[in-house]
Amino acid sequence: MLPHAFWPLLKGHKVNLRKKTQNWVEDKIITSSQQEAILAREGSQDLFRWGIVLLGIFCVGLGIISMIAAGWDMIPDSVKLGGAFLILINLLIFSFVGLQKKIPFLGEGCLFGAFLMCGATIGLVGQIFHLGDNLSSALLLWAVVTFPLVIISRRRLIGLLWIPIALDGFVPAAGWRALYELYSIYPIGSTLVFGSWLWVIASLFGLVQGTFAGAIRKGLYILLYANFIFGDFLLSDNGMDFIGFIITVLFLTVATIINIRNGNTIAFRQNLFLIALRLVVLYFQVFISLAFTGVGFILSGGVILAAVWGWNKINTNLSIQMKGDKV
Amino acid sequence: MNKYTMLVALATTFLFLFGWMNVIAFQSRSGPEVILSVKGYDPRDLLSGHYIRYQIDWEKSNCRQFANSRCPVQDFAESGRFYIPEDKAVALDGLFSSSDQHTFEIVYSYKPGSIPIAKKLLIDGQEWQKIIK
């Protein structure tokens, strides 16, 4: 049974929230415009809430895969392949059922699982048949195979993950190396240029709104984040994985504290998601052994899921307390 | 989205991947075997245990096993991977480091026009499992 704190992920939560806020409007706790604002904010936070939960599930899944991989030799190839395709077909069936019955947690969750499972299966086939080390080809195949899933999904997350996979598959490695070298020589200049390009693309798609000063402020935020991420890459490239990790997490923690003080819950969730993501990346960087990494991933995924559960529980308790005070 | 469109999309994903795996399995089983000398090193791989990353040593390979006694260099990738269990990696890495004392070969399933698929790793002419226990 799904813990109560994960209910916000279900479609019913939105219905509940609408009903609950409607009661508040009737009790004259809030106005109807405030109700709309609450519903709009809850809706906009969905992506990152989903993102953090799915990242947690991804970590636990990866941990289990690593643990299995640690005792890999004992399992016959046919069983490995049969198991992978069995899991994949089940995920696809459950995503179909979930989407048809309009249960987004089941439908979209299994769709996301199938998306990851396709990548894992490609890796597995590559391992069993010793398919060389052409990562771009594997990513390209993953992008092509999962394209129908991107079309079906109503969440942006799968699409957001699919784009870099497809880009990595299509753009030759030399292209990425050239970009990386350009940044290491001119870090500020290249960040400004890439930031401007991103800004132009975002404007073309109507993603940039608000005042000019607001746009400049958002642009500076993006540049600051981009510089930290690229700086982190450079440190990691020079064997300073932990220093890069600590600097990035410190930066994100400071940003998160500022978000709490400003009451900016959307940015707060975004930063939490980035901290969780950085933790996952660290495991890839400081690989020790499959069993160790597997346990680490399972624990990290558990901590991420527990954090979301705790966060939602606090929110629920606050809502109940607010209502109790009124009564 | 229409129920049938969704079904087709989900089935396409599965069938494409399943079909690809079967083509690879068929090629691996059906192609004639060729043996090529290799040299290499052992980096790390997170999800797949350890693997040997090698380069084909064309100078030491026997080209008479190919048509017209010519090695089809362009058909083989510059480097390849051969996956091995994690607990055997250190011992195998040690052998690779002293490769001047041993010969390392890969048995490929190879048919002209199709991608060669590595099948076995041989050390001094024997399957590696017989050398490293």
HADDOCK unambig.tbl for C-alpha pairs under 7 A between the chains (distance, minus, plus):
assign (segid A and resid 66 and name CA) (segid B and resid 47 and name CA) 5.89 0.50 0.50
assign (segid A and resid 69 and name CA) (segid B and resid 47 and name CA) 6.61 0.50 0.50
assign (segid A and resid 69 and name CA) (segid B and resid 48 and name CA) 6.24 0.50 0.50
assign (segid A and resid 69 and name CA) (segid B and resid 49 and name CA) 6.25 0.50 0.50
assign (segid A and resid 70 and name CA) (segid B and resid 49 and name CA) 6.76 0.50 0.50
assign (segid A and resid 70 and name CA) (segid B and resid 86 and name CA) 6.95 0.50 0.50
assign (segid A and resid 72 and name CA) (segid B and resid 85 and name CA) 6.91 0.50 0.50
assign (segid A and resid 73 and name CA) (segid B and resid 85 and name CA) 5.80 0.50 0.50
assign (segid A and resid 89 and name CA) (segid B and resid 14 and name CA) 6.90 0.50 0.50
assign (segid A and resid 92 and name CA) (segid B and resid 10 and name CA) 6.33 0.50 0.50
assign (segid A and resid 125 and name CA) (segid B and resid 21 and name CA) 6.62 0.50 0.50
assign (segid A and resid 127 and name CA) (segid B and resid 48 and name CA) 6.54 0.50 0.50
assign (segid A and resid 127 and name CA) (segid B and resid 83 and name CA) 6.17 0.50 0.50
assign (segid A and resid 129 and name CA) (segid B and resid 117 and name CA) 6.75 0.50 0.50
assign (segid A and resid 129 and name CA) (segid B and resid 118 and name CA) 6.76 0.50 0.50
assign (segid A and resid 129 and name CA) (segid B and resid 119 and name CA) 6.99 0.50 0.50
assign (segid A and resid 130 and name CA) (segid B and resid 81 and name CA) 5.88 0.50 0.50
assign (segid A and resid 130 and name CA) (segid B and resid 82 and name CA) 5.31 0.50 0.50
assign (segid A and resid 130 and name CA) (segid B and resid 83 and name CA) 6.36 0.50 0.50
assign (segid A and resid 130 and name CA) (segid B and resid 117 and name CA) 6.92 0.50 0.50
assign (segid A and resid 130 and name CA) (segid B and resid 118 and name CA) 5.74 0.50 0.50
assign (segid A and resid 131 and name CA) (segid B and resid 81 and name CA) 6.87 0.50 0.50
assign (segid A and resid 131 and name CA) (segid B and resid 117 and name CA) 6.62 0.50 0.50
assign (segid A and resid 132 and name CA) (segid B and resid 80 and name CA) 4.25 0.50 0.50
assign (segid A and resid 132 and name CA) (segid B and resid 81 and name CA) 4.74 0.50 0.50
assign (segid A and resid 133 and name CA) (segid B and resid 80 and name CA) 5.92 0.50 0.50
assign (segid A and resid 133 and name CA) (segid B and resid 81 and name CA) 6.14 0.50 0.50
assign (segid A and resid 145 and name CA) (segid B and resid 13 and name CA) 5.27 0.50 0.50
assign (segid A and resid 145 and name CA) (segid B and resid 16 and name CA) 6.58 0.50 0.50
assign (segid A and resid 145 and name CA) (segid B and resid 17 and name CA) 6.77 0.50 0.50
assign (segid A and resid 146 and name CA) (segid B and resid 13 and name CA) 6.17 0.50 0.50
assign (segid A and resid 148 and name CA) (segid B and resid 9 and name CA) 5.16 0.50 0.50
assign (segid A and resid 148 and name CA) (segid B and resid 10 and name CA) 6.79 0.50 0.50
assign (segid A and resid 148 and name CA) (segid B and resid 13 and name CA) 6.74 0.50 0.50
assign (segid A and resid 149 and name CA) (segid B and resid 10 and name CA) 6.86 0.50 0.50
assign (segid A and resid 152 and name CA) (segid B and resid 6 and name CA) 6.78 0.50 0.50
assign (segid A and resid 287 and name CA) (segid B and resid 46 and name CA) 6.94 0.50 0.50
assign (segid A and resid 290 and name CA) (segid B and resid 46 and name CA) 6.75 0.50 0.50
assign (segid A and resid 290 and name CA) (segid B and resid 49 and name CA) 6.92 0.50 0.50
